[in-house]
Amino acid sequence: MALFRLSIICCITLFLGAGKVYCQKTSSQELQHLRASLKRTGQDTSRIDAFTMLGDYYLFLPGERKDDLDSAFNFYGKAIALSKKLHNDEWVNRVKASLASWYYEAENPHQGTALFKEIIRFYQKSGNRAMEAYSLRQLGSNLIAEKLHNHQQEGLLYYEQAIDVYKKLGDRQKAIELTSGKALVYFSNGKLEKAEKAFLKMHQDLNKIGYYGESDGTALDYLAYIAQARGDFSAAFRYALENLENLKKHPNDFLESRKANIYLRLSAIYLDAGNFTKAEFYARQYLPIVLQERMDYTPGLNILVKSLIAEKKPSEALKVLNGTIKNAPTDSVQQISVFLFSGDIYKALRYTRIAEKNYLAALNLYNAISPLQRKTYRTANLYLSLSNFYVSMQEFEKAKKVLEHTDQTIQTFTPLSKSKLALVRSKIDSAEGRYLPALKAFQYYKELSDTIFDIQKSHQMSQLEVTLEVRQKQDKINLLSAQNKASLAFAQKAKVERNITFIGILIALVFSLITFFSFRAKIRSNRLLTARQQEINEKNASLQTLVNEKEVLLAEKEGLIEDKDILLKEVHHRVKNNLQIVMSLLSTQLEYLENSEALQALEESQQRVQAIALIHQKLYRDKGGVSVQMQSYIADMVDDLDSSFNARKRNIKFELSVEAIHLDIDQAVPVGLVLNEAITNAIKYAFRDDNGKVNIAVSRAKGRVNIKISDNGSGLPDDFDLNVSNTLGMEMMKGLTKQLLGTFEISGRGGVSILLSFPYREKVLIA
């Protein structure tokens, strides 16, 4: 709760650029320096300052330890005693302000309010209107940040008084910044629509007076967060990019903590939008800053861990996690996130027992903390991760019990979290045979996810990125042009000055002849300069023409490429959705069939359609959209078949050895159907005692792709003849092999082994 109060109070304090008195954040190195300075300083204001900063350090430490509060109170008492001894009323009131914040943290708001009122009366009496306004604002910020939110309206009244004083002082910036109070009250009470309007007006008013620094950055950060929370990623991305652009233009106007929040917001948006490379990049920008500034690092660490897992780098995620918590130990609330991160990492590493242990540790610690500390995002992350884990383990009853805890809070979740929960519910209902609720939940998931991640919004985000890059490059070009013009002007001026000096010397030496020679020299010089200038102008015009033509061609090329990519993705998206509809229809039909042969035929058809749909899903999601990466495709197919036939419960294991090969759709579809048929047959018929292993190897050599699917099962009958066998599956595999212009071999000793070989068709992956 100390970190929460610090974030609210500092947020408003930093709007006004108010010094260290009321919002002090001291690092561990600075703490050692302050303790050492107590031994060197005498009985002066430097010692008072050190006592106050030490008190602030312990006051705003993470957690709510009584020892920390006692230490802070002790240092404030020493600072006030020394201030009174030196008869320094200014310092007495500065320290009292920190002490008043201490009373709020100690759950004694009445004493804190009384102390602030005493400070305000002092500045009113002394005529220091600026400090009067500052103290009114501090009182308001503490009342707004009070733990139970019982005094927020009273806090806003003090804000209004402070605004009136700043207006009388002619300080428009501080008066505008104080409108953040109402916005923060709306935000803390979940009234995001009103909070968004208030922050947007504050942002616009600050820009009208030409201010783009720390306070404007805070408003933009809240606007980006609110837009992201309601699923409007294009708006969130626009606000975050505007914030980043302001940071690059005015780096000295931003605190390190605000820089960190800008990187955090961008990484969160990229994570939710599925751009894990960019999410990782900005999360890595964020982490060193918050560790240096002694801020809560778990939000950015959460994004970095999730991005690395999504990029198939769980070992690196574990290394980052261990290194971070080693350098910055956690409090009880942060430890929940650390357990959660560990569970996600070990799940990705397939250490399921360790993963479950960490998830349950996170759940137990979460249930033990105060309800005020149970933030919505922490609730959503915890129950989503735990339910997804149990679904992946096919322990659907446990997953269902976990989701029951979200029934009371789901309305506060973001659209993205709701869509993920709907997908989990769909899987649970499907596994338990409730196909109609499963289909409805899946449709709800698709509606939400398609609303959030439609192609148009993705295109808008890409355009915003390109616009920012073009604007930054144009700024560099303008700067270089200005520098070039200044250099030319300086050179011309120097040349003229040299000519004048030379002519003056000649006039002094030979006055009778200088008029004639100077006249000729000027004519010669002017002609030369005119010719050179004309040559320069012609070259500049030629270069500018080439640059313009190049820009037009590049713009046309980029537009054509973008249009082609969008059309390809839309085609694959529609095909994939149509195949999903076919699968849903087959699933529905299965419920009404009783003939076992018909059931089996429809189930096999469903798996074949799924194999084709998976290809179009890969083409839709992958960049370029013209070829399929076989490593991820085969891995996803094996996971689907494993889940469909309960292979894990039968103790059937899969070993994959797949090279990084891209196949175009003409080759990927028949290969996918052959793989689907061979793996399905191995799962269904190869193992009599439900124990076995299926090996899948894909390699490329001498211009051919070789695919081998083998098992250690019972093998083929002794009288099996490939040329005589006329089953649908076998005929289909032979027919698909002919389509690939390849060869097909099958043997049945020591288990079935199928070898498919066909010529590799070179395909360039469009970037």
N, C-alpha and C positions, 0 to 999 in steps of 0.2 A: 504493500500500500504506500510505502514511502516513495517508491519509484513512480507510482501513479500520481501522487500529489506533486512530486517534483516535476513531472512532465507537464501537468496543467499549469502550475505556478510559473515555471520557467518559460513555457510557451508564451504566456501573456507578458512576462517580464522582458523577454527578449524582443517582443514587438517594440518595446519602448527603449531598448538599449540601456537598461538600467543597470548598472554595475554589479559588483560582486556581493553587495550587502544582503540582498534578499534571495539570490539564486546562485549560490556558490556550489561549484562542482570541482572538487579537489582530487587529483589523481594520487595514487599510492606514492609515487616519487615526490610529488609536491608535499604530501603528508610528512614524509621523512625530513624534507627541507624545512617545513614549518616547525617541527619539533626541535630541529637543530637550531633554528633561529631564536627560539625561546632562551637558549643558553647564551646567545650573543647579544640580544637586544637589552636595552635598559628599560626604565620605567617611562616609556613614551608611547606615541600612537602606533608605532610599528608593532609593539608588543600587543596592543589592543587588537590590531588587525589580525595578527597571528592567532590569538585566542578565538576571535570570531570565526575565522576560516576553519579552525579545528572543530569548533562547535558545529558549523555547517556540514563538515565532512561526516561526522557521526550521525547528524540528524537525517541526512539523506542517503545513508547506506541502505542497500536492499534488505527487505525483511522488516520485522518489527521487534527486534530484540530490546529488552528493557535496559541491558547494559549499555547499548549504543545511545539510547535516549538519556540515560544518566550521565554518560560522558559528555554529551552535547550540552546538557544543562549546566554541568560543572564548568565547562569552558566559557559559556555565556556569562555565568556568574562572575568569573574572574575578570572578564572583559569589562563588565559594567562597574565592578568595584574599582578597577584601575582608571576608568573614564571619570568616575566621580572624584577620585583622588586627584586627578589632574584638572578637575573643574572644566572638563570638555563636554558641554551639553550636546554638541553635534554628534560626537561618538556615542554618548549615552543613548541617544535615540536610534542611532544606526544599529547598535547591538540589541536594543529592545525590539526592533523590528524582527530580527532573527529569533529572538526569544518568543515573540508572539507566534511565529510560525511553529516553534517547538510546541506551544500549547495546543495548536490545532492537531499536530501529529500525535500528541499525548491524549487526544480525545477530550480536550477541555476548551471548546471553541469560545465559550463565554469569557474566559480569562484572556484568550488571545484577542478577541474583539475589543475588550476593555483596554488592553495595552496599546492596540493600534489607535484607538480613539485618543488616548493620551498623547501619542506621537503626533497625530494630526493637529490637536490643539496647540502643541508646541510650535509647529511650523506656521499655523495661522497667526499665532501671537507674534512670532518673529518676522512675519511678512514674507517668508520664503514660499511663494506660490507654487514654484516648480516642485519642491519637495512635498508640499501639501497635496498636490495632484498625484504625485508618485505614491504617497502613503495611502491615499484614498483608493488608488488602483490596487495596491498590495492587499489592503483589507478586503476589497471585493474579490480578488483572485483566490485568497485563502478560504473565503466563504463559499465560493463556487466549487473549490476542490475539496471541501469538507466531505468526509467519508460517506455519510448517509444522505448527502444531497438535501439536507433539511433547510439550508440557509442560502440556496442559490438566488432566489428572488431578492433577498436582502443584499446579496453581493452585487447584483445588477444595479441596485439603487446607488451604491457607492461608485460604481462605474460611471453612472450618469453624472454624478457630482464631479468626478475627475474629468470627464469630457467637457463639462462647462468651464472648468478652470483652464484646461488646455486651449479651448477656443478663445477665452479672454486673453491668454498669453500669446495668441496668434500661432500656436503650434498645431497646424492642420494635420500633419502626419500622425502625431500621437493621438489626436482626437479620433482619426479614422481607425487607427490600430486598436483602440479600445472597444470598437464595435465588435471585436472578436469575442468579447465576453458573452454576448447573447448567443452568438453562433456556437460557442463551446457548450453552453447550457443545453441548447437544442441537441447537440451532438451527443453529449453524455447521457441524455435521456432517450436516445434512440429516434429522435425526430429528425431524420436525415434530410428530408425534403426542405424543411425550414432552415436547417443548418447550411444546406447547400446554397440556398438563396442569400443567406447572410454572408457567407464566405465569398460568394461571387460578387456581391455589392462591394465588400471591403476590397477585394482584388481590383475591381474596376476603378474605385475611388483612389486607391493608391497609385494606379497607373496614370490617372488623370493629372496627378501632381508630379509625375515623372519619377516615381519611386518603384524600384524593382528588386529590392534587397531582401533581407531576412524575413521581415513581416509578410511581404508579398509571397515569399517562398513558402511560409507556413500556410497561408490561405490556399495556395495552389496545391500543396500537399494534401490538405483536407479535402479539397474538391476532387482530386484524383482518387483518393481513398473512397469517397462516397460514390463516385461514378463506378468504380470497380466493384463496390459492394452490391450495387444494383445490376451488375452485369453489362454495363455500357463501357466496353473496353476501349472503343475508339475515343470516347470523351476522356476517359481516364488517361489514355496514352497521350492525348493532346495536352492535357494539363501538365502531365509529368515531363513531357518534352519541352514545354514552355519553361518549366522550372529549371530544367537542365541547361537550356539556352541562356537564361538569366544568370545562372551560376557561372557559366563560361565567360559571359560578358562582364559580370561584376563580381569576381571571385572574392574581393576584399569585403564585400557587403554581406557575406554569409558566414555563419559560425560552422565549426566542424560538425556539430550535431545535426545541423540542417542539411549539410552536404550528405551526411550519412542517410538521412531520411529520403532525400531525393533518389539516391542509388537504391534504397530499399523499395521505394514505390515502383521504380522501373523494373526491378527484378521480380517483384510480386506480379506485376501486370504481364510480363513476358512468361512467367511460370504458368499463370492461369490460361494464357493464350497458346501454350504449348511450344514456345520458342525457348527450349531449355539451354541452348548455348548462350543466348543473350542473358537469360535469367542468371546463369552461373557467372557470367562476366560482371554484371552489376552487383551481385551478392558478394563477390570477391572484392569489389571496390568498397563495399559497405563495412565488411567485417573488421579490417584493421583500424578504421576510424572509431567504431564503437568500443573496441577493446582499449584503444588509447584514451578515449574520453570516459571510460568507466560507465558506459550505458548498457542497457539490456541487449545482449547480442543474439538472443534466441530467435527473434523473427527472421533475421537475415540468415542465420545458420540453418533454420528450417528450410528456407528456399534453396540454399546451396546444397544441402543434403538431398532434397527431392530432385533437384536438377541433375546432380551426379548419378543418382539412382536411375532416373529416366534415360540418361546417356549411357547406361550399362557400365557404370564405374562405381559400384558399391564399395569396393576396397578403398578407393580414394576418399569416398565420403566418410568411411570409418576413420581414416587417418586424419582428416580435417576435424572431425568431431572430437577425437581424443586430444589432438593438439590444442584445440580451443579451450576445452574445459580444464586442461592442465594449466594453461596460462591464466585462466579467469574462472576460478571456482564458482559453483552455482549456489543460489539460495533455494528454498524449498519449492517455490513456484517455478523457477527455471529448471529445476531437476525433473519436473513433470515432462517438460519438452525434451530434455536430454534422454530420458527413458523412451519417449515416443520415437525420437530420431534413431535410437539404437534398435528399437523394434523394427522400424522400416528397413534399416540397413541389413540386419541379420535375416530378415525375411527375403530380401533381394539376394543375399548370399546363400539362401536355402538352409540356414541354421534355424529351423522352425522352433525348436525347444527354447533356444536362447531368445528368439524373437518374442515368443509368447511370454516368457518370464519378464522381459522388459515392458511389454504392453500392460501386463497385469500390475507391475510396479507403478507405472504411470497412472493407472486407474485408481489404485489404492491411495496414492499420494494426492490425486485430484479430489477424491472423496473426503480427504482429511483437511483440505484447506478451507478457508472462509468462503462462503457463497459470494462475497463481494469480489473475490479474486478469480472467480470462475468466469472468465471472459468468453463471449460467444465463439470467437475464433478458436480458442483453446478447446472448448467443448466439441465443436465440429471436427477439428483435427483428431481428437482422441477417439471419438466413437466411429468416425469414418475409417481410421487406420485399423482399429481393433475388429470392426465388423468385416472389413475387406480381408483381413488376415484369416478369420475363421471361415469365410466363404472359400478362400483359396485352399484351405485345409479340408473343405467339404464338411465342416462341423456346423451345419446350418442352424441347429437349435441354439448353439451358443451365439451365433451371429444375430439371430432373431432377438435373443434376450438383450444383447448390447443395444440394438436399435430401439428397443422399448424405452430406453432412457432419453431418446431424442424426441419423443412424442410431444412433450411439453414445451420444448425450446425450438423446434424445427422452424417455426414461423420467423424467428430472428436470424436464421441462417441466410447466407448469400445465395443467389440463384445457382451459382456453381456448386456449392455444397449440397443444395437441394437435389440437383441433377445427379450428383454422385450417389447420394443416399437412395434415390429412386432406382438407380442401376443395381445397387446392392440388394434392395428389396425384390427387384425383378428376378435376380439370380436365386434368392432364397425361395420365393414362391414357385419358381420353375422346378427347383430341385425337389420340392415337397409335393409336386403334382398339381399345384393351383395355377393352371396355365392361363386362365382368363385374367386374374389379378396380376400375374407376371407380365402378360402382354400389355395391360394398362400401365403398369409401372414403367415398363420399357418405353412405351409411347410417351409417357410424361418425361422420362429422361431425354428422349430424342428431341421433344419439343423444346425443352429448356436448353439443351446443349446446342441445338441448331440455331436457337435465338441468340445465344451468346457468341457462338463461333461460326457465323455464316461467312461465306466467301467475301461478301461486300465489306464487312467490318475488317476482315483480314487485309483486304486490298487498301482500305482507308488507313490502317496502321502503317502499311508499307509506304504509302504516299507521304504520310507525316514524317517518317524516318528520312525519306529521300529529300523532302522539302527542307528539313533541318540541316542535312548534310550540304545541300546546294547553298543554303543561306550562309552557312559557316565558310564554305569555299569562296562565296562571293565577298564576304567580309575580308578574307585574306587577300583576294585580288584587289579590292579597293584600297587596302592598306599598302600593298606593294605599289599600286599605281600612284598613290599620294607620295610615297617615299621616292619613286622614280621622278615625279614632277619636281619635287624639292631638290633632288640631286641635279637635274638639268638646269633649274633656275640658278642654283649656286654656281654651277660651272660656267654658265653664261655670264653671270655677274662678275666672276673672277676674271674671265677673259676680257670683258669690257674694261675692268679696272686696270688690267695690265696694259691694254692699248692706250688708255688715257694717260697713265704714268709715262709710257714711252714717248708719246706725243709731247707731253709737257717738258720732258728733258730736252727733246729736239728743239722745241720752241725757245728754251732758255739758251741753248748753245748757238743755234744759227737761225735768228729771227727772220732774216731776209729771205731764207730759202724754205722755211718750215711750212709757209702757207701753201706753196705749190706741192711739196711732197706729202703733206698731211691730207690735202684734197685728193690726190691720187691714191694714197693709202686707204682712205675711207671708201672711195669708189670700189677699189679692189676688194676690200674687206666685206663691203655690203653685198657685192656680187657673189662672193664666195659663200657668205652666210645664207643668201637667198637660194643659191643652187643646192646647198646642203640641206637647207630646211625643206625645199621642194622634194629632194630625194627621200628625206626622212618621212615626209607626209605621204609620198607614194607608197613607200614600204609599209607604213602603218596601215594605210587603206587596204593594201593587198592582204596583209596579215589579218586584219579585221574581217575581210570578206571570207578568208579561209576558215577563221574561227567560227563565224556565223553559220557557214555551210556545214561545218563539222557538228555544231550543236544541233542543227535541224535534223541531220542524218541520225545522230545519236538518239535524239528524242523520238524520231519515227521508229528506230530499231527497238528501243525500250518499250514503246507503246505496243508494237506488234508482238514482242515476246510476252509482255504481260497479258495481252488479249488471248494469245495462244494458250498460255498456262492456265488462265481462268477457264477457258472453254474446255480444255482437257480435264481439269479438275471437276468441272460441273458434269461432264459426260460420265466420268468414272463414279462420281458421287451418285448420280441418278441410277446408273447401272447397279451399283452396290445396294442402293435403297430398294430397287425393284427386286433384286435377288433376296434381300431381307424379307420383303413381302411374300415372295414365293416360299421361303423357309417357314414364315409364320403360318401360311396357308397349309403347308405340309404338316406342321406341328398340330394345327387345329384338326386336320383330317385324321391324324393318328389317334385322336381321342375317340373317334367314332368307328374305328375299324376293330374287328375281332379276329379276322383271319391272320394267322401268324406270318404266312408267306407275304401277304400284302403289307403287313406292318414292317417286316424286314425290308421289303423293296422300297417302301417310302422312306424308312430311316436311312437306307443307303443312298437314295436320291438326295435326301436332305444333306448328307455329308458331302456329296459331290457338289451340290449347289453352294454349300459353305466354302468349299475349296476355291471355287471360282469367285465368290463374293470377297473372300479374303484378298485375292489378287487385286481386285478393283479398289478395295479399301487401301491397300498399300500404294497403288498408283495415285489415289486421291490425296493421301496424306504426304507422300514423299515429294521432295522438290524435283521438278522436271516432269514427272507424271508420264514417262514413256517406257520405263523398264522397272522390273521387280528385283529387289535385293533378296536373294534366296536365303541368306542366313536368317534374317528376321522372319521371312515368310514361313519357312519350314518350322522354325521354333514356335510361331503362333499356331500353325496347323497341328503340331504335336500336342500343344497345350489344349486346343479345342477337342481333339480326339481323346486325349487323356481324361478330360472332364466328362465328355459325352459317354464313354464306355466304362467309367469308374476304374480305369487301369491302375490307379495308385492303390485302391483298396485291394486289388488282386495282386499287388506286389509286382507289377510289370514295370520295368524300368526302361528308359530310353537313353541312348547315347548318341549324340550328334557330333559329326565331324564334317562341317560344311564350310567350304571356302567362300571368300567374298566374291560371288559371281552375280552379275546382273543379266537377266533374261528379258527380252521384250515380250509383249503380251501374247504374240503368236506362238512362242515357245513355252511361256510360263503357264498358260492354261492347260495344255496337254500334260506337261510335267507335273503340275499340281494334281490333276486327276489321277495320274498313274501313282503318285506318292500316296494320295488319299486311299486308293483302292488297296495298295500293297500294305500300308500300315494298318488299315481297318481289318484286313484279312488276318494279319499277324495277331492283333489284339483278340479277335473273335475266335480263331481256330487253332492258333499255334500251341497254346499252353493248356494242358489238361488239368494241372494242379495249381493253376493261378499263380505261378511263379515263373518269371522269365525275363529276358532282355531282348530289346529290339535295337539294332544298330542301323543308323542312317548316315551314309557317307556320300558327299558330293565333291567332286574335284574336276579340274580342267587340265588336260594334257594334250599336246600335239593337235591343237585346234578342235578337240572334242570334249564334250561334257560327259562324265561318267558318274552314274548314280547307282548306289548299291544299297538295297534294303534287305537286311538279314535278321534271323532270329535263332534262338537256341531251343526252339520248340520240337514238336514231334515229327516235323518234316512232312514230305508228300508220300502218298501211297506208292508202293513199289511199281504198280502198273501205270503210273501217271505218264501221259505223253502230251507234251505241249501242243503238238500239231493236231492231236485228236480232240483235246479238251475244247468244249464249246460253251462253257459257262459265260454268262453276260460279262462278269468282271474280267475274265481272262480275254475274251474277245475284244472288250473295250481297251484293255492295256495293249494288245497287239495292234489294234487299229490306230491308237494314239501314237504308238512307236513308228508306224508307217508314215503318219502325218509329220513326225519329226525327222523323217528320213534316217532313222536310227536302227539299232539292233536291240533285241530283247531276248534275254536268257534267263532260265529258271532252273534251279537244282534243289533237291530235297534231302540231301544227306546231312545228318546232324543239324536239322533245322532247315527252313526254307531260305534260299538266297536268290534274290532277283537282281539282275544287272541290266541297266538301261544305259545305252551309249548313243549319242547323236552328235552331229557336227555343231559346233558353237557358232552362233551368228553374232558377229561383232555389232555392238549397239552403243552409240555415244549417249551418255546421260546428260541431258540438257540442264545447265545450271540456271 
